[in-house]
Amino acid sequence: MRRQLEIAFVFLLVIISFKFFDARFLNDSILNYLLFLTLIITIIISVPYILPPNKGFVLPVQLLLGSMFISIIMAGLYWDQSLLDSLIAVAPYLIFFIFFYLLQVKFPVDLLEKIIVIYGVLYILLYAFEFINSPTVFFGKPLWGDEFLVSRGIMRIIFPGGGVFVLTSFIAINKLTSQEKNRWFWLLLTIAGIVIPLMQVTRQFIAGILLLYLYHAIRSISLSKKVL
């Protein structure tokens, strides 16, 4: 029963942290209150485990969280930014505290991967829905005005939840090249991992995805071929 509750909490935590992919038909104030309540709960249950044995990815996450709080101090000292404004700016990133909770309860990696892939597929479906129904905004926020507009030759939609989409793409390309089961499914997700960044025409995003895909493809060949 406890494991089921942990799974449900993590599953809901992801969608709440995305504010339900910025669904425009939901009340924004309620979403904000729900997000802050969820973050408070996440921090409360995670803080007791913030100093586990230093192994794996523990130190980088600790440094990341430490840098956030240092940024609050710096913003106050040098930019006269109020503590409240700084906390509001940092709040969405406090979700990283959940790392220590997951480590403590030994949350299964395969379950975490499944949750990521479920939301990655949902991201793709909702992005396709928004693209087909553009310029009307159902999910996300336009870069300018109240509608999605054609930019750089395409209806440019920067969709919320890109982090889980990128993780899904990387899981997909690893599964595609390391197992025989459900390869068609992982191939479709791998292709989507390239196609959607191209449709969003954000150069750094495209370059980052392609470089990591390339690294994965050439990681096992000889150094001379890698240089070539």
NUVEX-62470 format. One line per 3 residues: for each residue z negated, x, y of N, C-alpha, C. Coordinates in steps of 0.02 Angstrom, whole numbers, padded with zeros to 5 digits. Each point is the difference from the previous one (the first is absolute). Layout:
BEGIN
Z X Y Z X Y Z X Y; ...
***
This chain:
BEGIN
00000 00041 -00061 00000 -00041 00061 00000 00043 00063; -00040 00054 -00003 -00004 00044 00059 00068 00031 00015; 00035 00022 -00052 00066 00031 00010 00049 -00050 00030
-00003 -00062 -00022 00044 -00051 00028 -00013 -00011 00075; -00063 00001 00019 -00018 -00007 00070 00026 00059 00041; -00005 00060 -00028 00025 00060 00034 00075 -00004 00010
00035 -00023 -00052 00073 -00007 00004 00018 -00052 00054; -00035 -00056 -00001 00014 -00053 00050 -00013 00025 00070; -00054 00039 00009 -00017 00026 00066 00055 00047 00025
00021 00046 -00043 00052 00048 00020 00066 -00037 00015; 00016 -00048 -00042 00062 -00038 00010 00001 -00036 00067; -00056 -00032 00016 -00005 -00036 00064 -00005 00049 00059
-00032 00056 -00011 -00009 00049 00053 00068 00024 00026; 00047 00011 -00045 00067 00024 00019 00035 -00051 00045; 00003 -00062 -00021 00037 -00050 00038 -00035 -00016 00067
-00066 00003 00000 -00037 -00012 00063 00012 00058 00048; 00001 00061 -00026 00011 00058 00044 00069 -00002 00032; 00049 -00034 -00032 00066 -00009 00029 00003 -00062 00044
-00057 -00036 00004 -00002 -00064 00035 00054 -00046 -00026; 00005 -00002 -00067 00048 -00042 -00035 00071 00013 00026; 00015 00066 00006 00065 00023 00025 00015 -00029 00069
-00052 -00006 00041 00007 -00027 00068 00037 -00067 00000; -00022 -00044 -00045 00031 -00067 -00004 -00010 -00037 00065; 00054 -00021 00032 -00004 -00032 00065 -00026 -00071 -00003
00002 -00031 -00059 -00022 -00069 -00008 -00075 -00005 -00012; -00035 00057 -00003 -00073 00001 -00008 -00032 00016 00067; -00060 -00025 00010 -00036 00010 00063 -00020 00073 00008
00022 00031 00053 -00011 00072 00009 -00074 00016 00009; -00036 -00042 00035 -00072 00012 00011 -00038 -00001 -00066; 00016 -00049 -00042 -00033 -00005 -00065 00015 00062 -00042
00063 00023 00002 00019 00059 -00038 -00039 00062 00024; -00008 00005 00066 -00038 00057 00027 -00073 -00001 -00021; -00031 -00059 00003 -00069 -00006 -00021 -00007 00015 -00075
00047 -00024 -00039 -00001 00012 -00073 00008 00074 -00015; 00045 00033 00038 00010 00071 -00010 -00062 00040 00017; -00033 -00014 00056 -00060 00037 00019 -00057 -00013 -00049
-00006 -00062 -00024 -00052 -00015 -00049 00012 00039 -00064; 00062 00002 -00021 00017 00037 -00061 -00012 00074 00008; 00017 00027 00058 -00012 00071 00013 -00075 00016 -00001
-00040 -00043 00029 -00073 00011 00000 -00027 00000 -00071; 00022 -00048 -00041 -00022 -00002 -00070 00022 00063 -00036; 00063 00022 00012 00026 00060 -00032 -00041 00061 00018
-00017 00007 00063 -00039 00058 00022 -00070 -00002 -00030; -00031 -00059 -00001 -00068 -00006 -00026 -00004 00020 -00074; 00048 -00023 -00039 -00002 00016 -00072 00025 00070 -00016
00034 00032 00048 00029 00066 -00013 -00041 00058 00027; -00035 -00010 00056 -00037 00054 00033 -00050 00035 -00047; -00036 -00036 -00043 -00047 00035 -00044 00032 00052 -00046
00066 -00003 -00009 00034 00045 -00045 00045 00049 00036; -00011 00009 00066 00046 00039 00040 -00006 00075 -00012; -00053 00021 -00035 -00009 00071 -00014 -00002 00012 -00076
00055 -00015 -00034 00002 00013 -00072 00013 00075 -00013; -00002 00022 -00062 00018 00070 -00015 00070 00015 00028; 00006 00058 00030 00063 00018 00033 00053 00019 -00052
00041 -00047 -00017 00053 00012 -00049 00059 -00044 00017; 00058 00020 -00026 00060 -00040 00011 00016 -00009 00074; 00006 -00062 00021 00022 -00017 00068 -00058 -00019 00045
-00061 00017 -00021 -00059 -00020 00038 -00002 00032 00070; 00007 00066 00003 -00005 00035 00064 00052 -00023 00050; 00064 -00007 -00018 00049 -00024 00049 -00018 -00069 00030
-00025 -00045 -00041 -00019 -00066 00025 -00060 00005 00046; -00048 00043 -00018 -00059 00010 00043 00022 00029 00068; 00046 00048 -00001 00025 00029 00062 00037 -00052 00042
00038 -00043 -00034 00037 -00052 00036 -00047 -00047 00036; -00052 -00023 -00036 -00048 -00045 00031 -00039 00035 00056; -00018 00064 -00011 -00035 00038 00051 00042 00007 00063
00065 00011 -00008 00044 00008 00058 00005 -00064 00041; -00006 -00058 -00035 00002 -00064 00036 -00059 -00005 00048; -00059 00018 -00024 -00059 -00007 00042 -00001 00054 00055
00027 00058 -00014 00007 00051 00052 00047 -00024 00054; 00053 -00036 -00020 00048 -00026 00049 -00033 -00051 00047; -00048 -00038 -00026 -00036 -00048 00042 -00040 00037 00054
-00032 00055 -00020 -00039 00040 00048 00046 00031 00052; 00057 00028 -00022 00047 00032 00046 00030 -00050 00049; 00017 -00059 -00026 00029 -00051 00044 -00049 -00022 00054
-00064 -00001 -00018 -00051 -00018 00050 -00012 00054 00051; 00000 00063 -00024 -00016 00056 00045 00058 00016 00047; 00062 -00002 -00025 00056 00025 00040 00046 -00054 00026
-00004 -00061 -00028 00044 -00054 00023 -00039 -00060 00025; -00065 00006 00002 -00044 -00055 00023 00014 -00065 -00037; 00018 00006 -00062 00013 -00060 -00041 -00067 -00028 -00024
-00008 -00065 00006 -00064 -00031 -00020 -00009 00004 -00075; -00062 -00001 -00021 -00016 00003 -00072 00030 -00059 -00037; -00002 -00059 00032 00028 -00060 -00032 00075 00007 -00012
00036 00025 00051 00072 00009 -00007 00016 00051 -00056; -00040 00053 -00002 00011 00051 -00052 -00013 -00028 -00069; -00052 -00040 -00008 -00016 -00029 -00065 00055 -00049 -00022
00026 -00038 00049 00055 -00047 -00016 00061 00039 -00024; 00014 00056 00033 00059 00041 -00018 -00008 00032 -00069; -00061 00021 -00015 -00012 00036 -00063 -00011 -00048 -00058
-00022 -00060 00014 -00022 -00048 -00052 00049 -00007 -00059; 00066 -00009 00011 00044 -00010 -00057 00000 00059 -00049; -00016 00060 00024 00002 00059 -00042 -00065 00011 -00039
-00051 -00038 00017 -00063 00006 -00036 00005 -00025 -00071; 00057 -00030 -00016 00012 -00023 -00069 -00003 00059 -00048; 00009 00062 00026 -00003 00059 -00044 -00068 00008 -00033
-00052 -00031 00027 -00066 00005 -00031 00002 -00026 -00072; 00045 -00046 -00014 00003 -00029 -00067 00013 00052 -00053; 00028 00057 00019 00014 00054 -00048 -00063 00020 -00037
-00055 00007 00036 -00062 00023 -00031 -00030 -00053 -00046; 00008 -00063 00019 -00023 -00054 -00044 00040 -00001 -00065; 00065 00005 00006 00043 00000 -00060 -00016 00059 -00045
-00016 00057 00030 -00018 00059 -00038 -00066 -00011 -00037; -00047 -00031 00034 -00066 -00011 -00030 00003 -00049 -00059; 00038 -00054 00007 00002 -00051 -00053 00052 00017 -00053
00033 00058 00009 00052 00022 -00048 00053 -00054 -00009; 00027 -00023 00056 00052 -00052 -00001 00061 00027 -00036; 00025 -00034 -00051 00056 00026 -00040 00063 00012 00041
00029 00058 -00008 00060 00018 00038 00058 -00047 -00017; 00006 -00018 -00064 00056 -00043 -00019 -00005 -00069 00033; -00061 -00025 00009 -00009 -00064 00035 00017 00007 00074
-00020 00056 00029 00016 00013 00070 00076 00004 00010; 00034 00032 -00046 00073 00004 00003 00032 -00069 -00004; -00027 -00043 -00043 00028 -00067 -00007 -00009 -00040 00064
-00059 00006 00032 -00012 -00035 00063 00049 00025 00053; 00009 00066 00004 00047 00029 00048 00070 -00026 -00011; 00023 00000 -00063 00068 -00022 -00016 00009 -00074 00015
-00051 -00041 -00015 00005 -00072 00016 00012 -00010 00075; -00039 00035 00041 00009 -00007 00072 00064 00033 00024; 00022 00053 -00035 00064 00031 00018 00058 -00047 -00012
-00001 -00036 -00057 00052 -00049 -00014 -00004 -00057 00050; -00061 -00022 00017 -00008 -00053 00050 00028 00022 00068; -00012 00064 00018 00027 00028 00062 00076 -00007 00000
00032 00019 -00055 00074 -00001 -00004 00025 -00072 00007; -00032 -00047 -00035 00021 -00070 00002 -00007 -00029 00069; -00058 00014 00032 -00012 -00027 00067 00046 00032 00052
00013 00065 -00009 00047 00033 00045 00069 -00031 -00006; 00023 -00013 -00062 00065 -00032 -00010 00001 -00070 00031; -00055 -00037 -00009 -00005 -00067 00029 00005 00004 00076
-00036 00047 00031 00001 00006 00072 00068 00022 00025; 00032 00045 -00036 00066 00024 00020 00052 -00057 -00002; -00004 -00041 -00053 00047 -00055 -00007 -00011 -00052 00054
-00063 -00010 00020 -00017 -00053 00048 -00007 00026 00071; 00015 00063 00012 -00004 00027 00068 00054 -00033 00043; -00012 -00004 00065 -00051 00035 00040 -00068 -00036 00003
-00008 -00058 -00033 -00064 -00035 00000 -00053 00044 -00034; -00059 00003 00030 -00053 00043 -00026 -00049 -00042 -00040; -00003 00014 -00065 -00050 -00031 -00044 -00055 00050 -00018
00020 00063 -00008 -00047 00054 -00017 00014 00060 00045; -00053 00036 00018 00009 00060 00040 00003 -00015 00074; 00015 00053 00038 00003 -00006 00073 00063 00036 00024
00040 -00034 00042 00060 00032 00027 -00018 00061 00044; 00046 00047 00003 -00010 00058 00044 00005 -00022 00073; 00042 -00050 00014 00007 -00026 00068 00006 -00076 -00003
-00030 -00034 00049 00007 -00072 00006 -00033 -00039 -00056; 00025 -00061 -00011 -00029 -00046 -00048 00044 -00009 -00062; 00055 00036 -00004 00045 -00005 -00057 00021 00069 -00023
00019 00006 -00063 00030 00062 -00024 00070 00005 00028; 00018 00060 00024 00064 00010 00033 00041 00053 -00037; 00066 -00004 00011 00044 00051 -00028 -00011 00065 00039
-00014 00054 -00036 -00011 00066 00030 00028 00053 -00046; 00037 00048 00029 00032 00053 -00039 00047 -00029 -00052; 00033 -00056 00017 00051 -00028 -00042 -00023 -00046 -00055
-00065 -00018 -00002 -00025 -00043 -00053 -00060 -00039 00026; -00014 -00057 -00032 -00060 -00038 00017 -00061 00042 -00020; -00033 00030 00049 -00051 00049 -00015 -00068 -00034 -00007
-00028 00003 -00061 -00064 -00032 -00014 -00047 00053 -00027; -00049 00019 00041 -00051 00047 -00023 -00056 -00042 -00030; -00001 -00005 -00065 -00042 -00048 -00034 -00069 00029 -00013
-00053 -00040 00010 -00068 00024 -00013 -00012 00013 -00074; -00046 00046 -00015 -00015 00015 -00070 00043 00055 -00029; 00030 00041 00043 00045 00053 -00023 -00033 00050 -00047
-00065 00011 00009 -00035 00048 -00042 00002 -00018 -00074; -00013 -00064 -00015 00000 -00021 -00070 00072 00000 -00028; 00049 -00012 00043 00070 00004 -00021 00019 00071 -00019
-00021 00048 00041 00016 00071 -00015 -00034 00021 -00064; -00064 -00019 -00010 -00035 00017 -00061 00036 -00030 -00061; 00022 -00062 00007 00037 -00032 -00054 00063 00038 -00017
00036 00023 00051 00062 00038 -00011 -00015 00065 -00038; -00054 00034 00018 -00017 00063 -00033 -00024 -00012 -00072; -00038 -00054 -00010 -00019 -00017 -00069 00063 -00015 -00041
00047 -00037 00031 00061 -00020 -00036 00041 00060 -00021; 00010 00049 00045 00042 00057 -00018 -00034 00043 -00053; -00067 00002 00001 -00036 00037 -00053 00006 -00036 -00067
-00008 -00066 00000 00007 -00038 -00062 00071 00005 -00027; 00049 -00003 00045 00070 00002 -00019 00017 00064 -00037; -00030 00056 00021 00018 00065 -00028 -00050 00024 -00054
-00050 -00041 -00015 -00050 00023 -00049 -00011 -00047 -00059; 00032 -00059 00001 -00009 -00046 -00056 00063 -00041 -00011; 00005 -00028 -00060 00059 -00038 -00019 -00009 -00075 00011
-00061 -00023 00007 -00015 -00071 00004 00015 -00028 00070; 00033 -00058 00002 00014 -00036 00063 00036 00043 00052; 00047 00041 -00023 00034 00045 00046 00042 -00037 00052
00028 -00057 -00020 00040 -00039 00048 -00043 -00022 00059; -00062 -00020 -00014 -00046 -00022 00052 -00017 00057 00047; -00016 00058 -00029 -00017 00058 00042 00060 00026 00038
00060 -00007 -00029 00062 00020 00035 00011 -00043 00062; -00010 -00066 -00006 00008 -00045 00056 -00049 00017 00057; -00062 00014 -00018 -00050 00018 00050 00016 00067 00032
00026 00047 -00040 00019 00066 00027 00057 -00007 00050; 00049 -00041 -00017 00057 -00012 00046 -00025 -00034 00063; -00044 -00049 -00007 -00028 -00035 00059 -00036 00049 00045
-00031 00051 -00031 -00036 00051 00039 00045 00040 00046; 00065 00000 -00014 00048 00033 00044 00034 -00050 00046; 00019 -00057 -00028 00040 -00049 00038 -00039 -00028 00060
-00063 -00020 -00011 -00039 -00030 00055 -00012 00048 00057; -00020 00063 -00012 -00005 00047 00057 00067 00008 00037; 00056 00000 -00036 00065 00004 00033 00012 -00061 00044
-00021 -00059 -00024 00010 -00061 00039 -00046 -00003 00061; -00057 00036 -00004 -00046 00002 00057 00020 00053 00051; 00049 00041 -00018 00029 00052 00043 -00052 00038 00042
-00054 00019 -00032 -00049 00045 00031 00011 00069 -00029; 00024 00046 00040 00024 00064 -00026 -00053 00040 -00038; -00061 00003 00029 -00053 00039 -00034 -00018 -00031 -00067
-00001 -00066 -00003 -00015 -00035 -00062 00053 00015 -00053; 00063 -00004 00020 00055 00013 -00047 -00003 00072 -00024; -00010 00047 00046 -00002 00071 -00019 -00058 00014 -00047
-00059 -00029 00014 -00058 00011 -00042 00010 -00025 -00071; 00026 -00061 -00006 00013 -00029 -00066 00051 00041 -00039; 00056 00017 00032 00053 00038 -00034 -00024 00069 -00021
-00039 00033 00042 -00025 00067 -00018 -00047 -00003 -00060; -00043 -00050 -00003 -00046 -00006 -00056 00037 -00021 -00064; 00051 -00043 00007 00041 -00017 -00058 00037 00063 -00025
00026 00038 00047 00035 00062 -00018 -00046 00049 -00035; -00061 00008 00029 -00048 00045 -00031 -00015 -00021 -00072; -00008 -00065 -00011 -00014 -00024 -00067 00058 00015 -00047
00062 -00005 00025 00059 00010 -00042 00009 00073 -00019; -00019 00047 00044 00015 00071 -00012 -00062 00040 -00019; -00058 -00034 -00010 -00062 00037 -00010 00000 00042 -00064
00040 -00019 -00049 -00002 00035 -00065 00058 00048 -00010; 00044 00008 00049 00056 00046 -00009 -00018 00069 00027; 00043 00048 -00011 -00014 00069 00019 -00002 00008 00076
-00034 00053 00023 -00008 00012 00071 00067 00009 00034; 00047 00035 -00031 00065 00013 00030 00038 -00066 00012; -00005 -00047 -00048 00033 -00065 00008 -00035 -00041 00054
-00066 00007 00005 -00036 -00035 00053 00022 00023 00069; 00007 00066 00007 00023 00028 00064 00070 -00025 00017; 00044 -00001 -00051 00069 -00024 00009 00000 -00072 00021
***
